[in-house]
């Protein structure tokens, strides 16, 4: 139900722009904490798995770090809405979009991979990441109230991301 509701709200926001500031306020603290814990910087190539119609995490990472950011999503409608929304923000050149299945995607070229909470099936996507990502790749897995940061060989403890 949550994924369905999130998808509908994001779709409406992407089409109208109404609610963008709420998304931005809600996600900024979480994303900044993830940026700091994963040491994301300008030289990184970041992949956000599961961007949805409002790829807020990708937008904030691109704006805060100047890193090369790519979004992959299995839903072509969400990709089109996200591209349109990012274009309206004037940052289309900062984020690339790929329509693909996260379970079978090749993760090798990315130095940081961020897996959204709404990604389903999250476990299968994480398995796909561990098979094709480089050992040094930093992986951020967002859950309800926590984000986990690890490299592709070992898991670090979760850090709490406070709710607003």
C-alpha positions in Angstrom: 0.0 0.0 0.0 2.8 2.4 0.9 4.5 1.9 -2.5 1.3 2.5 -4.3 0.5 5.7 -2.3 4.1 7.0 -2.7 3.9 6.4 -6.5 0.6 8.3 -6.8 1.8 11.3 -4.7 5.1 11.4 -6.6 3.3 11.2 -9.9 1.1 14.2 -9.0 4.1 16.2 -7.7 6.1 15.5 -10.9 3.2 16.7 -13.1 2.3 19.8 -11.1 5.3 20.7 -8.9 3.0 20.9 -5.9 4.6 19.3 -2.9 8.2 19.5 -4.1 9.3 21.5 -1.2 7.8 19.0 1.2 9.7 16.2 -0.5 12.9 18.3 -0.3 12.5 19.1 3.4 11.6 15.5 4.3 14.6 14.0 2.4 17.4 16.6 3.0 18.5 15.4 6.4 18.4 11.7 5.4 20.4 12.3 2.2 22.9 14.6 3.9 23.6 11.9 6.5 24.0 9.3 3.8 26.3 11.5 1.8 28.5 12.1 4.9 28.5 8.4 6.0 29.3 7.1 2.5 31.8 9.9 1.8 30.2 10.8 -1.5 32.1 13.5 -3.4 32.5 15.0 -6.8 34.7 12.2 -8.2 32.0 9.5 -7.5 29.6 8.0 -10.0 26.5 7.4 -8.0 23.6 5.1 -9.0 20.2 5.5 -7.3 18.2 2.4 -7.7 14.5 3.2 -7.6 14.2 6.9 -8.3 10.4 7.1 -8.9 8.8 10.2 -10.4 10.5 12.5 -7.9 14.1 11.3 -7.7 14.7 13.4 -4.6 17.7 11.5 -3.4 19.4 11.7 -6.8 18.6 15.4 -7.1 20.0 16.2 -3.6 23.2 14.1 -4.1 23.8 15.8 -7.5 23.2 19.3 -6.0 25.2 18.7 -2.8 28.2 16.8 -4.2 28.4 17.6 -8.0 28.9 13.8 -8.4 27.9 12.1 -11.6 24.4 10.7 -10.7 22.4 8.0 -12.6 18.9 6.8 -11.7 17.7 3.3 -12.7 14.0 2.4 -12.4 12.0 -0.5 -13.8 9.0 1.6 -14.5 9.2 3.5 -17.8 6.4 5.9 -16.8 8.3 6.9 -13.6 11.4 7.5 -15.7 9.6 9.8 -18.1 8.0 11.7 -15.2 11.3 12.0 -13.4 13.1 13.3 -16.5 10.4 15.9 -17.1 10.5 17.0 -13.4 14.3 17.3 -13.4 14.2 19.3 -16.6 11.7 21.7 -15.0 14.2 22.1 -12.1 16.9 23.0 -14.7 19.3 20.2 -13.7 18.6 17.6 -16.5 22.3 17.6 -17.4 23.2 16.6 -13.8 21.3 13.3 -13.7 21.1 10.4 -16.2 18.1 8.0 -16.3 18.1 4.3 -17.3 15.0 2.2 -17.7 16.1 -1.3 -16.4 15.4 -4.1 -14.0 17.4 -3.6 -10.8 17.7 -7.4 -10.2 19.6 -8.0 -13.4 21.3 -4.6 -13.9 25.2 -4.4 -14.2 26.4 -2.4 -11.2 30.1 -2.5 -12.0 30.7 1.1 -13.2 29.4 2.8 -10.1 31.4 3.8 -7.0 28.3 4.4 -4.9 25.0 2.6 -5.1 21.9 3.9 -3.2 18.9 1.5 -2.9 15.6 3.3 -2.2 13.3 2.0 0.5 10.5 1.4 -2.0 12.6 -0.9 -4.3 10.8 -4.2 -4.6 12.0 -6.8 -4.3 14.8 -5.2 -2.3 16.6 -8.4 -1.3 16.9 -9.6 -4.9 18.2 -6.2 -6.1 20.8 -6.3 -3.3 21.9 -9.8 -4.4 22.3 -8.5 -8.0 24.4 -5.6 -6.7 26.7 -8.0 -4.7 27.2 -10.1 -7.8 28.3 -7.3 -10.2 29.5 -4.3 -8.2 33.2 -3.8 -7.5 34.6 -4.7 -4.1 35.2 -1.0 -3.3 31.7 0.1 -4.2 29.9 1.8 -1.3 26.4 0.7 -1.0 23.6 2.6 0.8 20.5 0.6 1.6 17.6 2.7 2.9 15.0 1.1 5.1 12.1 2.6 7.1 14.1 4.5 9.8 17.7 3.4 9.1 20.2 3.4 6.3 23.0 0.9 6.0 26.3 1.8 4.5 28.8 -0.9 3.4 31.3 -1.7 0.8 30.6 -4.7 -1.4 32.6 -7.0 0.8 31.7 -6.1 4.4 28.7 -4.6 6.1 29.0 -1.6 8.4 26.5 -1.1 11.2 23.4 0.9 10.5 23.2 4.6 11.4 19.9 6.0 12.4 18.3 8.6 10.2 16.0 10.6 12.3 12.4 11.2 11.1 11.4 14.8 10.7 
